Amino acid sequence: MRKILLLAGLAILCCPMVCLAAGFDPQYVGVGYQPYHTPGKGWGDYTQAEIEADMRLIARNFKMIRTWSVEYANAYTVPAAHQYGVAVHLGLWIYPTDDLKTKALINQGVQQAVQYPNMVKALIVGNECLGDVSEAAIIAYMDYARNALKQAGLNLPVSTCQTWGVWVGHASLADHVDQFIYANIYPFWDQASIGNAINQFESDYNALKKAIPSKTIIVGETGWPSQGPPHGGAVPGIAQEQQYFRQYVQWASAHKVTSFIFEMFDEPWKGEPYEAHFGLYTTGSQPKFPISSGAAAANALLLE
């Protein structure tokens, strides 16, 4: 019996499709990426080679990323993604008090889409910015991006990313996006226990789906921090982050919901006690837990 189990385990390990089914489908599950994960390093001090090293690591498990900006080291992201065959949902930051800078960044994003038309899949104009900027301003910037794409001869979808609750309160904004909305949904911020996290996620997701039935929902961010004090019933920790990741990617794959896990690396410049600790990988590019299907661990247990 032990020999049979061993052979079965080896067969599973050697079969990519079986491993994929046991874990998550990269057609639907991607990861959020920013380069800024080296402690003490300035945003403009990263090299193209460093971003390429990040992308090589990302490409081991993911086929698509979501970004937030094209500034500083982010300017290297799309070329690096192209090199490793990783699709990009390209984020464009809105500066509330700087219209010229915001439009310049949109133009830069459009130029990257022109240069890498098969890699850039969409433009995401603004992230969790409604309140800092008006709904009318977001719509105007999306229209600006859409027009710039048209002038460049491209027909890419344009959207914006807001928290699911903001979307519910501003459903009319969805009339001005193309095809789909990007929504950030975090059971952690709802103070859900890890045991109830997926149920809480589904509750939020279904409420958004009911409020905006005419658009497809892409989950722009979801995740769980590995460090920090309890947030109500939500307790951070590596084990909790792993549990949420496993459960969520299986849910997204089964429901065919395009999603981006927040995020690839811990970013130390972000705020404590939670924001700096959502990475699947540490600042030193080490995984906090196995990211693949977990078939090896499951079969090792059978052999004991």
Contacts in CASP RR format, 6 or more apart in sequence:
PFRMAT RR
TARGET T0000
AUTHOR 0000-0000-0000
METHOD contacts of the structure
MODEL  1
MRKILLLAGLAILCCPMVCLAAGFDPQYVGVGYQPYHTPGKGWGDYTQAE
IEADMRLIARNFKMIRTWSVEYANAYTVPAAHQYGVAVHLGLWIYPTDDL
KTKALINQGVQQAVQYPNMVKALIVGNECLGDVSEAAIIAYMDYARNALK
QAGLNLPVSTCQTWGVWVGHASLADHVDQFIYANIYPFWDQASIGNAINQ
FESDYNALKKAIPSKTIIVGETGWPSQGPPHGGAVPGIAQEQQYFRQYVQ
WASAHKVTSFIFEMFDEPWKGEPYEAHFGLYTTGSQPKFPISSGAAAANA
LLLE
2 303 0 8 1.000
5 299 0 8 1.000
5 302 0 8 1.000
5 303 0 8 1.000
6 303 0 8 1.000
8 299 0 8 1.000
8 302 0 8 1.000
9 295 0 8 1.000
9 299 0 8 1.000
9 302 0 8 1.000
11 18 0 8 1.000
12 18 0 8 1.000
12 19 0 8 1.000
12 22 0 8 1.000
12 295 0 8 1.000
12 299 0 8 1.000
13 19 0 8 1.000
13 295 0 8 1.000
13 296 0 8 1.000
13 299 0 8 1.000
18 295 0 8 1.000
19 292 0 8 1.000
19 293 0 8 1.000
19 294 0 8 1.000
19 295 0 8 1.000
20 26 0 8 1.000
20 293 0 8 1.000
21 293 0 8 1.000
22 293 0 8 1.000
22 294 0 8 1.000
22 295 0 8 1.000
22 298 0 8 1.000
23 246 0 8 1.000
23 249 0 8 1.000
23 250 0 8 1.000
23 253 0 8 1.000
23 292 0 8 1.000
23 293 0 8 1.000
23 294 0 8 1.000
23 295 0 8 1.000
24 249 0 8 1.000
24 250 0 8 1.000
24 252 0 8 1.000
24 253 0 8 1.000
24 293 0 8 1.000
25 252 0 8 1.000
25 253 0 8 1.000
26 61 0 8 1.000
26 62 0 8 1.000
26 63 0 8 1.000
26 64 0 8 1.000
27 63 0 8 1.000
28 252 0 8 1.000
28 253 0 8 1.000
28 256 0 8 1.000
28 257 0 8 1.000
28 258 0 8 1.000
28 259 0 8 1.000
29 62 0 8 1.000
29 249 0 8 1.000
29 252 0 8 1.000
29 253 0 8 1.000
29 259 0 8 1.000
29 260 0 8 1.000
29 261 0 8 1.000
30 62 0 8 1.000
30 63 0 8 1.000
30 64 0 8 1.000
30 65 0 8 1.000
30 66 0 8 1.000
30 259 0 8 1.000
30 260 0 8 1.000
30 261 0 8 1.000
31 58 0 8 1.000
31 62 0 8 1.000
31 65 0 8 1.000
31 66 0 8 1.000
31 260 0 8 1.000
31 261 0 8 1.000
31 263 0 8 1.000
31 264 0 8 1.000
31 280 0 8 1.000
32 65 0 8 1.000
32 66 0 8 1.000
32 67 0 8 1.000
32 221 0 8 1.000
32 260 0 8 1.000
32 261 0 8 1.000
32 262 0 8 1.000
32 263 0 8 1.000
32 264 0 8 1.000
33 54 0 8 1.000
33 58 0 8 1.000
33 65 0 8 1.000
33 66 0 8 1.000
33 67 0 8 1.000
33 77 0 8 1.000
33 263 0 8 1.000
33 264 0 8 1.000
33 265 0 8 1.000
34 67 0 8 1.000
34 68 0 8 1.000
34 69 0 8 1.000
34 74 0 8 1.000
34 263 0 8 1.000
34 265 0 8 1.000
34 267 0 8 1.000
35 46 0 8 1.000
35 50 0 8 1.000
35 51 0 8 1.000
35 54 0 8 1.000
35 73 0 8 1.000
35 74 0 8 1.000
35 76 0 8 1.000
35 77 0 8 1.000
36 42 0 8 1.000
36 43 0 8 1.000
36 46 0 8 1.000
36 73 0 8 1.000
36 267 0 8 1.000
36 269 0 8 1.000
37 265 0 8 1.000
37 266 0 8 1.000
37 267 0 8 1.000
37 268 0 8 1.000
37 281 0 8 1.000
37 283 0 8 1.000
37 284 0 8 1.000
37 285 0 8 1.000
38 46 0 8 1.000
38 50 0 8 1.000
38 283 0 8 1.000
38 284 0 8 1.000
39 268 0 8 1.000
39 283 0 8 1.000
40 268 0 8 1.000
40 269 0 8 1.000
43 71 0 8 1.000
43 72 0 8 1.000
43 73 0 8 1.000
44 72 0 8 1.000
44 73 0 8 1.000
45 73 0 8 1.000
46 72 0 8 1.000
46 73 0 8 1.000
46 76 0 8 1.000
47 76 0 8 1.000
48 76 0 8 1.000
48 79 0 8 1.000
48 80 0 8 1.000
50 73 0 8 1.000
51 73 0 8 1.000
51 76 0 8 1.000
51 77 0 8 1.000
51 80 0 8 1.000
52 76 0 8 1.000
52 80 0 8 1.000
52 83 0 8 1.000
52 84 0 8 1.000
53 285 0 8 1.000
54 80 0 8 1.000
54 264 0 8 1.000
54 265 0 8 1.000
54 285 0 8 1.000
55 77 0 8 1.000
55 80 0 8 1.000
55 81 0 8 1.000
55 83 0 8 1.000
55 84 0 8 1.000
55 86 0 8 1.000
56 84 0 8 1.000
57 264 0 8 1.000
57 281 0 8 1.000
57 285 0 8 1.000
58 65 0 8 1.000
58 84 0 8 1.000
58 86 0 8 1.000
58 264 0 8 1.000
59 84 0 8 1.000
59 85 0 8 1.000
59 86 0 8 1.000
60 291 0 8 1.000
61 291 0 8 1.000
61 292 0 8 1.000
62 86 0 8 1.000
63 85 0 8 1.000
63 86 0 8 1.000
63 87 0 8 1.000
64 86 0 8 1.000
64 87 0 8 1.000
64 88 0 8 1.000
64 89 0 8 1.000
64 121 0 8 1.000
64 260 0 8 1.000
65 77 0 8 1.000
65 81 0 8 1.000
65 86 0 8 1.000
65 87 0 8 1.000
65 88 0 8 1.000
65 89 0 8 1.000
65 260 0 8 1.000
65 264 0 8 1.000
66 88 0 8 1.000
66 89 0 8 1.000
66 91 0 8 1.000
66 124 0 8 1.000
66 182 0 8 1.000
66 220 0 8 1.000
66 221 0 8 1.000
66 260 0 8 1.000
67 74 0 8 1.000
67 77 0 8 1.000
67 88 0 8 1.000
67 89 0 8 1.000
67 90 0 8 1.000
67 91 0 8 1.000
68 74 0 8 1.000
68 91 0 8 1.000
68 93 0 8 1.000
68 127 0 8 1.000
69 91 0 8 1.000
69 92 0 8 1.000
69 93 0 8 1.000
69 105 0 8 1.000
70 77 0 8 1.000
70 78 0 8 1.000
70 90 0 8 1.000
70 91 0 8 1.000
70 92 0 8 1.000
70 105 0 8 1.000
70 108 0 8 1.000
70 109 0 8 1.000
70 112 0 8 1.000
71 93 0 8 1.000
71 105 0 8 1.000
75 108 0 8 1.000
77 88 0 8 1.000
78 88 0 8 1.000
78 90 0 8 1.000
78 112 0 8 1.000
78 115 0 8 1.000
78 116 0 8 1.000
78 119 0 8 1.000
78 120 0 8 1.000
79 116 0 8 1.000
81 87 0 8 1.000
81 88 0 8 1.000
81 116 0 8 1.000
81 119 0 8 1.000
82 116 0 8 1.000
82 119 0 8 1.000
85 119 0 8 1.000
86 119 0 8 1.000
87 119 0 8 1.000
87 120 0 8 1.000
87 121 0 8 1.000
88 116 0 8 1.000
88 119 0 8 1.000
88 120 0 8 1.000
88 121 0 8 1.000
89 121 0 8 1.000
89 122 0 8 1.000
89 124 0 8 1.000
89 182 0 8 1.000
89 218 0 8 1.000
89 260 0 8 1.000
90 109 0 8 1.000
90 112 0 8 1.000
90 113 0 8 1.000
90 120 0 8 1.000
90 121 0 8 1.000
90 122 0 8 1.000
90 123 0 8 1.000
90 124 0 8 1.000
91 123 0 8 1.000
91 124 0 8 1.000
91 125 0 8 1.000
91 126 0 8 1.000
91 127 0 8 1.000
91 161 0 8 1.000
92 102 0 8 1.000
92 105 0 8 1.000
92 106 0 8 1.000
92 109 0 8 1.000
92 123 0 8 1.000
92 124 0 8 1.000
92 125 0 8 1.000
92 126 0 8 1.000
92 141 0 8 1.000
92 145 0 8 1.000
93 102 0 8 1.000
93 105 0 8 1.000
93 126 0 8 1.000
93 127 0 8 1.000
94 102 0 8 1.000
94 125 0 8 1.000
94 126 0 8 1.000
94 129 0 8 1.000
94 132 0 8 1.000
94 133 0 8 1.000
94 137 0 8 1.000
94 138 0 8 1.000
94 141 0 8 1.000
95 101 0 8 1.000
95 102 0 8 1.000
95 105 0 8 1.000
96 129 0 8 1.000
96 132 0 8 1.000
96 133 0 8 1.000
96 137 0 8 1.000
102 141 0 8 1.000
103 141 0 8 1.000
103 144 0 8 1.000
106 123 0 8 1.000
106 125 0 8 1.000
106 141 0 8 1.000
106 144 0 8 1.000
106 145 0 8 1.000
106 148 0 8 1.000
107 148 0 8 1.000
109 120 0 8 1.000
109 123 0 8 1.000
110 123 0 8 1.000
110 145 0 8 1.000
110 148 0 8 1.000
110 149 0 8 1.000
110 152 0 8 1.000
110 154 0 8 1.000
111 152 0 8 1.000
112 120 0 8 1.000
113 120 0 8 1.000
113 123 0 8 1.000
113 149 0 8 1.000
113 152 0 8 1.000
113 154 0 8 1.000
113 156 0 8 1.000
114 152 0 8 1.000
114 153 0 8 1.000
114 154 0 8 1.000
117 154 0 8 1.000
120 156 0 8 1.000
121 156 0 8 1.000
121 157 0 8 1.000
122 156 0 8 1.000
122 157 0 8 1.000
122 158 0 8 1.000
122 159 0 8 1.000
123 145 0 8 1.000
123 149 0 8 1.000
123 156 0 8 1.000
123 157 0 8 1.000
123 158 0 8 1.000
123 159 0 8 1.000
124 159 0 8 1.000
124 160 0 8 1.000
124 161 0 8 1.000
124 182 0 8 1.000
125 138 0 8 1.000
125 141 0 8 1.000
125 142 0 8 1.000
125 145 0 8 1.000
125 158 0 8 1.000
125 159 0 8 1.000
125 160 0 8 1.000
126 138 0 8 1.000
126 141 0 8 1.000
126 160 0 8 1.000
126 161 0 8 1.000
127 160 0 8 1.000
127 161 0 8 1.000
127 162 0 8 1.000
127 184 0 8 1.000
128 161 0 8 1.000
128 162 0 8 1.000
128 163 0 8 1.000
128 166 0 8 1.000
128 184 0 8 1.000
129 138 0 8 1.000
129 160 0 8 1.000
129 162 0 8 1.000
130 138 0 8 1.000
130 162 0 8 1.000
130 166 0 8 1.000
130 170 0 8 1.000
130 173 0 8 1.000
135 170 0 8 1.000
135 172 0 8 1.000
135 173 0 8 1.000
138 160 0 8 1.000
138 173 0 8 1.000
139 173 0 8 1.000
139 176 0 8 1.000
142 158 0 8 1.000
142 159 0 8 1.000
142 160 0 8 1.000
142 176 0 8 1.000
142 177 0 8 1.000
143 176 0 8 1.000
145 158 0 8 1.000
146 158 0 8 1.000
146 178 0 8 1.000
149 155 0 8 1.000
149 156 0 8 1.000
149 158 0 8 1.000
157 177 0 8 1.000
157 178 0 8 1.000
157 179 0 8 1.000
157 180 0 8 1.000
158 177 0 8 1.000
158 178 0 8 1.000
159 177 0 8 1.000
159 178 0 8 1.000
159 179 0 8 1.000
159 180 0 8 1.000
159 181 0 8 1.000
159 182 0 8 1.000
159 218 0 8 1.000
160 173 0 8 1.000
160 177 0 8 1.000
160 181 0 8 1.000
160 182 0 8 1.000
161 181 0 8 1.000
161 182 0 8 1.000
161 183 0 8 1.000
161 184 0 8 1.000
161 220 0 8 1.000
161 221 0 8 1.000
162 170 0 8 1.000
162 173 0 8 1.000
162 181 0 8 1.000
162 182 0 8 1.000
162 183 0 8 1.000
162 184 0 8 1.000
163 183 0 8 1.000
163 184 0 8 1.000
163 185 0 8 1.000
164 183 0 8 1.000
164 184 0 8 1.000
164 185 0 8 1.000
164 204 0 8 1.000
164 205 0 8 1.000
164 207 0 8 1.000
164 208 0 8 1.000
165 204 0 8 1.000
165 207 0 8 1.000
165 208 0 8 1.000
167 173 0 8 1.000
167 174 0 8 1.000
167 181 0 8 1.000
167 183 0 8 1.000
167 208 0 8 1.000
167 211 0 8 1.000
167 212 0 8 1.000
168 207 0 8 1.000
168 208 0 8 1.000
168 211 0 8 1.000
168 212 0 8 1.000
169 211 0 8 1.000
171 211 0 8 1.000
171 212 0 8 1.000
174 181 0 8 1.000
174 212 0 8 1.000
174 214 0 8 1.000
174 215 0 8 1.000
177 215 0 8 1.000
179 215 0 8 1.000
179 216 0 8 1.000
180 215 0 8 1.000
180 216 0 8 1.000
180 217 0 8 1.000
180 218 0 8 1.000
180 258 0 8 1.000
181 212 0 8 1.000
181 215 0 8 1.000
181 216 0 8 1.000
181 217 0 8 1.000
181 218 0 8 1.000
182 218 0 8 1.000
182 219 0 8 1.000
182 220 0 8 1.000
183 208 0 8 1.000
183 217 0 8 1.000
183 218 0 8 1.000
183 219 0 8 1.000
183 220 0 8 1.000
184 219 0 8 1.000
184 220 0 8 1.000
184 221 0 8 1.000
184 222 0 8 1.000
184 262 0 8 1.000
185 201 0 8 1.000
185 204 0 8 1.000
185 205 0 8 1.000
185 208 0 8 1.000
185 219 0 8 1.000
185 221 0 8 1.000
185 222 0 8 1.000
186 221 0 8 1.000
186 222 0 8 1.000
186 223 0 8 1.000
186 262 0 8 1.000
187 196 0 8 1.000
187 197 0 8 1.000
187 198 0 8 1.000
187 200 0 8 1.000
187 201 0 8 1.000
187 204 0 8 1.000
187 222 0 8 1.000
187 224 0 8 1.000
187 234 0 8 1.000
187 244 0 8 1.000
188 197 0 8 1.000
188 223 0 8 1.000
188 224 0 8 1.000
188 225 0 8 1.000
188 231 0 8 1.000
188 234 0 8 1.000
188 236 0 8 1.000
188 244 0 8 1.000
188 274 0 8 1.000
189 231 0 8 1.000
189 234 0 8 1.000
190 200 0 8 1.000
190 204 0 8 1.000
190 234 0 8 1.000
191 231 0 8 1.000
191 232 0 8 1.000
191 233 0 8 1.000
191 234 0 8 1.000
192 199 0 8 1.000
192 200 0 8 1.000
192 233 0 8 1.000
192 234 0 8 1.000
193 233 0 8 1.000
193 234 0 8 1.000
193 235 0 8 1.000
194 224 0 8 1.000
194 234 0 8 1.000
194 235 0 8 1.000
194 240 0 8 1.000
194 243 0 8 1.000
194 244 0 8 1.000
195 243 0 8 1.000
197 224 0 8 1.000
197 234 0 8 1.000
197 243 0 8 1.000
197 244 0 8 1.000
197 247 0 8 1.000
197 248 0 8 1.000
198 244 0 8 1.000
198 247 0 8 1.000
198 248 0 8 1.000
198 251 0 8 1.000
201 222 0 8 1.000
201 248 0 8 1.000
201 251 0 8 1.000
202 251 0 8 1.000
205 217 0 8 1.000
205 219 0 8 1.000
205 257 0 8 1.000
208 217 0 8 1.000
209 217 0 8 1.000
216 258 0 8 1.000
217 257 0 8 1.000
218 257 0 8 1.000
218 258 0 8 1.000
218 259 0 8 1.000
218 260 0 8 1.000
219 252 0 8 1.000
219 257 0 8 1.000
219 258 0 8 1.000
219 259 0 8 1.000
219 260 0 8 1.000
220 259 0 8 1.000
220 260 0 8 1.000
220 262 0 8 1.000
221 260 0 8 1.000
221 262 0 8 1.000
221 263 0 8 1.000
222 248 0 8 1.000
222 259 0 8 1.000
222 260 0 8 1.000
222 261 0 8 1.000
222 262 0 8 1.000
223 241 0 8 1.000
223 244 0 8 1.000
223 245 0 8 1.000
223 248 0 8 1.000
223 261 0 8 1.000
223 262 0 8 1.000
223 278 0 8 1.000
224 234 0 8 1.000
224 236 0 8 1.000
224 237 0 8 1.000
224 240 0 8 1.000
224 241 0 8 1.000
224 243 0 8 1.000
224 244 0 8 1.000
224 245 0 8 1.000
224 278 0 8 1.000
225 236 0 8 1.000
225 237 0 8 1.000
225 241 0 8 1.000
225 274 0 8 1.000
225 275 0 8 1.000
225 277 0 8 1.000
225 278 0 8 1.000
226 236 0 8 1.000
226 237 0 8 1.000
226 238 0 8 1.000
226 240 0 8 1.000
226 241 0 8 1.000
226 266 0 8 1.000
226 277 0 8 1.000
226 278 0 8 1.000
226 279 0 8 1.000
226 288 0 8 1.000
227 236 0 8 1.000
227 237 0 8 1.000
227 273 0 8 1.000
227 274 0 8 1.000
227 276 0 8 1.000
227 277 0 8 1.000
228 236 0 8 1.000
228 237 0 8 1.000
228 272 0 8 1.000
228 273 0 8 1.000
228 274 0 8 1.000
228 277 0 8 1.000
229 236 0 8 1.000
229 273 0 8 1.000
230 236 0 8 1.000
231 274 0 8 1.000
236 274 0 8 1.000
236 277 0 8 1.000
238 288 0 8 1.000
238 289 0 8 1.000
241 278 0 8 1.000
241 279 0 8 1.000
241 280 0 8 1.000
241 288 0 8 1.000
241 289 0 8 1.000
242 288 0 8 1.000
242 289 0 8 1.000
245 261 0 8 1.000
245 280 0 8 1.000
245 289 0 8 1.000
245 291 0 8 1.000
248 259 0 8 1.000
248 261 0 8 1.000
249 259 0 8 1.000
249 261 0 8 1.000
251 257 0 8 1.000
252 258 0 8 1.000
252 259 0 8 1.000
261 280 0 8 1.000
262 278 0 8 1.000
262 279 0 8 1.000
263 278 0 8 1.000
263 279 0 8 1.000
263 280 0 8 1.000
264 279 0 8 1.000
264 280 0 8 1.000
264 281 0 8 1.000
265 279 0 8 1.000
265 280 0 8 1.000
265 281 0 8 1.000
265 282 0 8 1.000
265 283 0 8 1.000
265 284 0 8 1.000
265 285 0 8 1.000
266 276 0 8 1.000
266 277 0 8 1.000
266 278 0 8 1.000
266 279 0 8 1.000
266 281 0 8 1.000
266 282 0 8 1.000
266 283 0 8 1.000
267 275 0 8 1.000
267 276 0 8 1.000
267 279 0 8 1.000
267 283 0 8 1.000
268 276 0 8 1.000
268 283 0 8 1.000
269 276 0 8 1.000
270 276 0 8 1.000
279 288 0 8 1.000
280 287 0 8 1.000
280 288 0 8 1.000
280 289 0 8 1.000
280 291 0 8 1.000
281 287 0 8 1.000
281 288 0 8 1.000
282 288 0 8 1.000
290 296 0 8 1.000
290 297 0 8 1.000
END
